[in-house]
């Protein structure tokens, strides 16, 4: 039998967000109870070093503040849709108040030993200003930067003698320092799956981190739980902490370590709970309804509808078919005709906003003509195979000019990766900002890589979520984030863990 629920005030439980990125974890936790004006959590401090992500965090925090006040003014939608300037937006009376509030708790700072005193002071001030319940519970969320732990990052630095000394190996120590200094009741820490096999000077990084988090100091202990395996914490294996997002209603094959830490004196008033698996949500479910857009040709002086149609005809001719000339303005919307399951319904309710009348940040990048034709051919081939083809499936005229092509040691056989309509996508990572080849749109008539909005949809960012900065930085932010809908599901489990009441409706604004 469960113990009686602890008493708590009507104030939200404070949340501190470290290494916040554009706010994926933040968004999930902040959404609980928000639509009923009974928020369970309230972010009182977000810490991030990258300036564009800080701008995105600030704008989103202001949006949530406006939403809590009753209704988001049209000024917000006019700004994110490009109908009004930033200056006009900030001069709006309600917006000015919301932005001023956001800037009080969104901090641009690089976490590290040099900034510990500054960060400690800001966290102490934030927690002193709010007392959510009689137990003084608060929650820490975030994920230390993962480049030093990821398989891709390690492979790129195989011969780098300084790699073992990269400070990114030890940024989790800043997370650990906050735990030791401020003793959160609960923490949620995210990192890449590659951490399981990462070592530093012969020491396994995951084992070291797990040990440190369990025993921050002699008088402070945490129980580390899995969110996907219902087992006693001492029986958990390293892989039990990996969440395969596609199993839980996220349209992306994203596998990340998520650690749920419970302070030892809080354990007795908690329950152990795990995420419920859901039916797949596919690429088609996520982006199939977005307006079609044609690829842009690089360099810009070569770009035109006529040049694009010529590339399209040439690409089709290489597979001995014909195509009608199709101008970009003739494109229509691809409708999702298949049966909608519960997970898809939950996803759609989460991302959609009827006040967003045209998709934000949904414009194709520019590509070289030969790459555009490669995208067309490989996307067509993917429809036939039901999976992404290898670049050896390209016709000879479209093979990359590489000396090893056709040989046994041909590198990067999956250098070109088509996202398949009826499966979750591959992992959206920050490298999408530099590489369109790995994120080819499945509609072969569009001949392009994904747009920022399509990547955001696969990452489960709501359609009214606006990313500040250049398109490159927008992609970077999207790829660096925890999927907000997954964060919502995790936040629900934190609520259940702490035996709090919750309404699981995720419908929009």
JOFENDA-V931549 format. One line per field, one symbol per residue. ss: DSSP state (2 for helix, 1 for strand, 0 for the rest). burial: b if it has 9 or more other C-alpha atoms within 8 Angstrom, else e. A space follows every 10 residues. Layout:
# JOFENDA-V931549
ss->???
burial->???
This chain:
# JOFENDA-V931549
ss->0000000000 0011111100 0002222222 0000000000 1111111100 2222222222 2222222200 0002222222 0000022222 2022222222 2222211100 0022222222 2222222220 0000000111 1100000000 2222220000 0022202222 0222222222 2200011111 1122222011 0011222222 2222001001 0111100000 0022200222 2111222200 0100111111 1110002220 0000000000 0022222000 1000011102 2200222222 2222222000 0000000222 0010000000 0222222222 2000000000 0000011122 2222222222 2222200000 2220022200 0000000000 0000000100 0000100002 2220000001 0000000010 0222222200 0000000000 2222222222 0002222222 2222222000 000000000
burial->eeeeeeeeee ebbbbbbbbb bbbbbbbbbb bbbbbeeebb bbbbbbbbbe ebbbbbbbbb bbbebbbbee ebeebbbbbb beebeeeebb ebeebbebbe bbbebbbbee beeebbeebb ebbbebbeee bbbbeebbbb bbbbbbbbbb eebbeeeeee eeeeebebbe bbebbbebbb eebbbbbbbb bbbbbbebeb eeebbbebbb ebbbbbeeeb bbbbbbbbbb eebeebeeeb bbbbbbbbbb bbbbbbbbbb bbbbebbebb bebbbeeebb bbbbbbbbbe bbbbbbbbee eebeeebbbe bbbbbbbeee eeeeeebeee beebeeeeee eebbbbbbbb bbbeebeebb ebebbbbbbe ebbbbbbbbb bbbeeeebbb bbebeeebbe eeeebeeeeb eebebbbbbb bebbbeebbb ebbeebbbbb bbebebbbbb bbbbbbbbbb bbbbebbbee ebbbbbbbbb bbbbbbbbbb bbbebbbbbe ebeeeeebe
